[in-house]
């Protein structure tokens, strides 16, 4: 199924407008007031939880059928390097080196 370019651009425009509207609702509704403590706590853990979900889906593949052990080793390397207090760029390069090294074997 193909989508024509005008329909595609219209969909992108609608998504952009809806996104801007949703982002603008917070300041418009709450103004200068502080969010309640429980709402701030949920917002604080929402981004890391979503990121973890995206990482799991990317590593495991669709339907959990494409699990790549080299990616798991790369993720383990980045976690280990971060636990050893390595800077994030160093940890990311380490993960790339581990993943590429295992794939070369």
C-alpha positions in Angstrom: 0.0 0.0 0.0 1.5 3.3 -1.0 0.6 6.7 0.3 0.6 9.8 -1.9 3.0 12.6 -0.9 0.2 15.2 -0.2 -1.5 12.7 2.2 1.8 11.9 3.9 2.7 15.6 4.4 -0.8 16.3 5.6 -0.4 13.5 8.2 2.9 14.9 9.3 1.4 18.4 9.6 -1.5 17.0 11.7 0.9 15.1 14.0 3.0 18.3 14.4 0.0 20.4 15.3 -1.4 17.9 17.8 2.1 17.6 19.4 2.4 21.3 19.8 -1.1 21.5 21.2 -0.4 18.8 23.8 2.9 20.4 24.8 1.2 23.8 25.1 -1.6 22.6 27.3 0.6 22.1 30.4 1.7 25.7 30.7 -1.8 27.0 29.6 -3.6 24.9 32.2 -1.1 25.0 35.1 0.3 28.5 34.5 2.9 29.2 37.2 1.6 26.6 39.7 3.7 23.6 40.8 2.6 20.1 39.9 1.6 17.9 42.8 4.3 15.7 44.2 2.9 12.4 42.9 2.6 13.8 39.4 6.2 15.0 39.5 7.3 11.6 40.6 5.5 9.9 37.7 6.9 12.3 35.2 10.4 11.8 36.6 10.4 8.1 36.0 8.4 8.1 32.7 11.2 9.0 30.4 13.7 6.4 31.7 10.9 3.7 31.6 10.1 4.6 28.0 13.7 4.6 27.0 14.2 1.2 28.6 11.2 -0.1 26.7 12.5 1.2 23.4 15.9 -0.4 24.1 14.3 -3.8 24.9 12.2 -3.8 21.8 15.2 -2.7 19.6 17.4 -5.5 21.1 14.8 -8.3 21.2 13.3 -7.5 17.8 9.7 -7.8 16.7 7.9 -10.5 18.5 11.0 -11.2 20.6 12.3 -13.3 17.7 15.4 -11.3 16.7 17.5 -11.4 19.9 21.0 -10.5 19.0 23.6 -11.7 21.6 26.2 -9.1 20.3 23.8 -6.3 21.2 23.2 -7.7 24.6 26.9 -7.9 25.2 27.2 -4.2 24.0 24.5 -3.2 26.4 26.2 -5.1 29.2 29.5 -3.3 28.4 27.9 0.1 28.6 26.2 -0.7 31.9 29.5 -2.1 33.3 31.5 1.0 32.1 28.9 3.4 33.5 29.0 1.5 36.9 32.8 2.0 36.8 32.1 5.8 36.4 33.3 6.0 32.8 32.0 9.1 31.0 29.1 8.4 28.7 31.0 8.9 25.4 33.6 6.4 26.6 30.9 3.9 27.6 29.2 4.3 24.2 32.5 3.8 22.3 33.2 0.7 24.5 29.8 -0.7 23.7 30.4 -0.2 20.0 33.8 -1.8 20.2 32.5 -4.9 22.1 29.5 -5.3 19.7 31.7 -4.9 16.6 34.4 -7.2 18.0 31.9 -10.0 18.7 30.3 -9.6 15.3 33.7 -9.9 13.6 34.3 -13.3 15.4 
